[in-house]
Amino acid sequence: MIKKFGYARVSTDGQCLDRQIDALTAYGVDPNDIIQEKYTGTKANRPELDKLKMASRKGDIIVIESLSRLGRSSKDLLALVEEFNDKGITLVSLKENIDIATPTGKLLLTVLSALCQFERDLTVQRTKEGLEAARARGRKGGRPRKDPKEIKKALKLYDAQTHSTKEIADLTGISVKTLYNALNERKESKQIE
């Protein structure tokens, strides 16, 4: 029996899958057959995508909201498409209106994949040029440093062992990660002494 699967992915836990899920269900994918993943697309092994590849069989249809949800590089995207194609699985991308079962779909996919990669490369290049221009003007990127007084206060609270790291972060306005970084820096400086 032919099955229609959906695949929805965002890169971080803070992002929402609702828009993609709505598009997939509007296309006719049963909500129970939508594989959801909150994992960066730059990783080759994505656990939920791997489960989808294992569950899908010849004749099945995999529906995605956009090509970018499936792969971040043209090489990765084309490898996945070829893998699905070799297994006899049809891939449908709603945003680009592509059905790779058709010759036109295969051609469009190849062209769009190349264009997506070109666009990402341009973005990386522009970002790099912008950072270089800012450095040339004496500006540095990154987040501003936290107030050393707040970090010192956080370390004292940590040493007192009266608060959890989350509570310390809330009291001082620094993140738990910043607290742990400060603890590691303190530990390293003691080892050097």
Backbone torsions as a table, in degrees:
resi	resn	phi	psi	omega
1	MET	NA	130.2	-179.5
2	ILE	-73.0	134.5	-178.4
3	LYS	-120.8	145.2	178.2
4	LYS	-109.2	115.8	178.5
5	PHE	-104.5	151.9	171.2
6	GLY	-116.5	149.4	176.0
7	TYR	-131.6	120.2	179.4
8	ALA	-122.6	131.7	-177.9
9	ARG	-141.1	139.6	166.7
10	VAL	-127.0	162.9	-172.8
11	SER	-83.2	-28.1	-175.5
12	THR	-133.3	161.8	179.2
13	ASP	-62.6	-29.3	-177.7
14	GLY	-73.6	-14.4	-178.7
15	GLN	-88.2	158.1	-173.6
16	CYS	-110.5	140.6	-179.4
17	LEU	-95.2	-3.6	-171.8
18	ASP	-53.3	-47.0	-176.9
19	ARG	-59.8	-43.6	-179.8
20	GLN	-67.3	-43.6	-179.3
21	ILE	-62.4	-41.0	177.7
22	ASP	-59.9	-43.5	-179.4
23	ALA	-65.2	-41.0	-179.0
24	LEU	-67.5	-42.8	179.5
25	THR	-69.0	-35.1	176.9
26	ALA	-63.8	-28.9	177.8
27	TYR	-76.7	-16.1	177.8
28	GLY	112.1	12.2	177.0
29	VAL	-82.8	129.7	177.0
30	ASP	-63.7	131.5	-179.7
31	PRO	-54.2	-29.5	178.3
32	ASN	-71.4	-16.4	-179.2
33	ASP	-104.9	16.5	176.6
34	ILE	-97.8	117.4	177.3
35	ILE	-84.8	124.7	-177.2
36	GLN	-111.9	137.3	-177.6
37	GLU	-142.0	134.1	173.7
38	LYS	-117.2	88.2	-172.4
39	TYR	-159.8	140.8	-177.6
40	THR	-61.8	140.6	179.4
41	GLY	-77.2	-6.9	179.9
42	THR	-79.2	-14.1	178.4
43	LYS	-85.7	134.5	-179.4
44	ALA	-69.8	-39.5	-178.9
45	ASN	-99.3	104.9	176.0
46	ARG	-110.1	119.4	-171.8
47	PRO	-53.2	-46.5	-176.8
48	GLU	-72.7	-35.6	175.6
49	LEU	-64.5	-39.1	177.2
50	ASP	-61.5	-40.1	177.7
51	LYS	-63.9	-40.1	179.0
52	LEU	-62.6	-43.0	179.4
53	LYS	-62.9	-35.8	179.2
54	MET	-72.6	-36.1	-175.3
55	ALA	-79.0	-28.8	-175.2
56	SER	-79.5	144.8	-176.9
57	ARG	-127.1	170.5	177.7
58	LYS	-53.0	132.2	179.6
59	GLY	94.0	-18.6	-179.9
60	ASP	-68.9	163.0	179.1
61	ILE	-121.9	131.1	174.6
62	ILE	-111.2	124.2	-177.4
63	VAL	-110.9	131.1	176.2
64	ILE	-124.4	153.3	179.9
65	GLU	-72.4	-36.8	-176.6
66	SER	-154.2	151.4	177.9
67	LEU	-58.5	-33.3	-177.8
68	SER	-64.7	-20.4	178.7
69	ARG	-74.2	-22.3	-176.5
70	LEU	-92.3	-41.6	-177.5
71	GLY	-150.7	147.5	-177.3
72	ARG	-95.4	-19.8	178.3
73	SER	-123.3	154.5	-179.8
74	SER	-62.8	-35.0	179.4
75	LYS	-62.5	-47.8	-179.8
76	ASP	-64.4	-46.0	-178.7
77	LEU	-61.3	-47.4	-179.0
78	LEU	-66.2	-35.2	177.2
79	ALA	-62.6	-43.1	178.8
80	LEU	-65.0	-43.2	180.0
81	VAL	-61.7	-43.9	178.5
82	GLU	-63.4	-39.3	178.3
83	GLU	-61.9	-46.0	178.0
84	PHE	-63.4	-43.9	-178.7
85	ASN	-61.5	-43.7	179.3
86	ASP	-62.6	-31.7	179.2
87	LYS	-84.1	-3.8	-179.1
88	GLY	79.7	25.0	-179.8
89	ILE	-100.9	134.1	178.7
90	THR	-90.5	134.7	176.7
91	LEU	-109.2	130.7	177.9
92	VAL	-122.3	126.2	175.8
93	SER	-111.1	118.7	-172.9
94	LEU	-71.7	-46.0	-175.8
95	LYS	-61.6	-43.1	-178.7
96	GLU	-88.3	-3.7	-179.6
97	ASN	54.3	53.1	-176.6
98	ILE	-119.0	133.8	171.6
99	ASP	-123.1	108.8	-172.7
100	ILE	-72.3	-0.3	176.4
101	ALA	-75.3	-15.8	-178.8
102	THR	-100.4	151.4	177.5
103	PRO	-58.4	-39.4	178.3
104	THR	-63.8	-40.3	177.8
105	GLY	-61.5	-41.5	178.5
106	LYS	-64.5	-42.5	178.4
107	LEU	-64.9	-48.2	-179.8
108	LEU	-60.8	-39.0	179.3
109	LEU	-61.4	-44.1	179.9
110	THR	-62.4	-45.6	-179.4
111	VAL	-66.4	-46.5	-179.4
112	LEU	-63.6	-38.7	178.2
113	SER	-60.6	-43.9	178.7
114	ALA	-64.1	-41.1	179.4
115	LEU	-66.9	-39.5	177.4
116	CYS	-61.0	-44.4	179.1
117	GLN	-64.6	-41.3	178.2
118	PHE	-59.9	-44.1	179.8
119	GLU	-63.6	-43.0	177.7
120	ARG	-63.3	-41.6	178.7
121	ASP	-62.1	-40.4	177.6
122	LEU	-64.5	-39.9	178.8
123	THR	-62.5	-44.8	178.0
124	VAL	-61.5	-44.1	-179.7
125	GLN	-62.7	-45.4	-179.8
126	ARG	-64.3	-39.9	178.3
127	THR	-62.1	-45.6	179.7
128	LYS	-62.1	-43.8	179.5
129	GLU	-64.6	-38.9	178.4
130	GLY	-64.7	-41.9	177.7
131	LEU	-64.9	-40.9	178.3
132	GLU	-63.8	-41.1	178.6
133	ALA	-64.4	-40.0	178.9
134	ALA	-66.2	-42.6	178.3
135	ARG	-62.2	-38.5	179.5
136	ALA	-63.0	-24.6	178.4
137	ARG	-96.2	8.2	176.4
138	GLY	87.0	9.7	179.3
139	ARG	-99.5	144.3	176.7
140	LYS	-110.6	150.3	176.4
141	GLY	-86.3	-178.8	176.4
142	GLY	96.3	177.2	-179.1
143	ARG	-80.3	149.7	175.7
144	PRO	-67.5	149.1	179.9
145	ARG	-66.9	146.4	177.2
146	LYS	-75.4	154.4	179.8
147	ASP	-60.8	122.1	-179.8
148	PRO	-57.2	-30.7	178.7
149	LYS	-64.2	-40.3	179.4
150	GLU	-68.5	-37.5	177.9
151	ILE	-65.9	-42.1	178.6
152	LYS	-62.7	-43.2	177.5
153	LYS	-60.5	-43.0	179.6
154	ALA	-62.5	-41.1	179.0
155	LEU	-64.2	-39.6	178.2
156	LYS	-64.2	-43.2	177.9
157	LEU	-63.3	-38.8	178.9
158	TYR	-64.2	-45.1	-179.5
159	ASP	-63.9	-32.3	-180.0
160	ALA	-69.6	-21.0	178.7
161	GLN	56.3	37.7	178.9
162	THR	-107.9	-9.6	-177.6
163	HIS	-133.6	153.3	173.8
164	SER	-76.3	165.2	179.2
165	THR	-63.0	-35.3	177.8
166	LYS	-64.3	-44.0	178.8
167	GLU	-63.5	-40.6	178.3
168	ILE	-62.0	-43.7	178.5
169	ALA	-60.5	-44.0	179.7
170	ASP	-64.7	-39.8	-178.3
171	LEU	-70.1	-34.8	-173.3
172	THR	-101.8	-15.2	-179.9
173	GLY	81.6	11.9	175.5
174	ILE	-106.8	160.4	-179.3
175	SER	-81.8	161.1	175.9
176	VAL	-60.1	-39.1	178.9
177	LYS	-61.3	-42.4	178.5
178	THR	-63.4	-39.7	177.5
179	LEU	-60.7	-48.0	179.8
180	TYR	-64.8	-36.6	175.7
181	ASN	-61.7	-42.5	179.4
182	ALA	-65.2	-39.5	177.3
183	LEU	-62.9	-42.5	178.3
184	ASN	-65.2	-41.7	178.1
185	GLU	-62.4	-41.9	179.0
186	ARG	-63.2	-43.3	179.9
187	LYS	-61.8	-45.1	179.7
188	GLU	-64.4	-39.6	-179.7
189	SER	-68.5	-32.8	176.1
190	LYS	-68.2	-35.4	179.3
191	GLN	-68.9	-31.6	-179.9
192	ILE	-72.1	-34.3	-177.3
193	GLU	-65.9	NA	NA
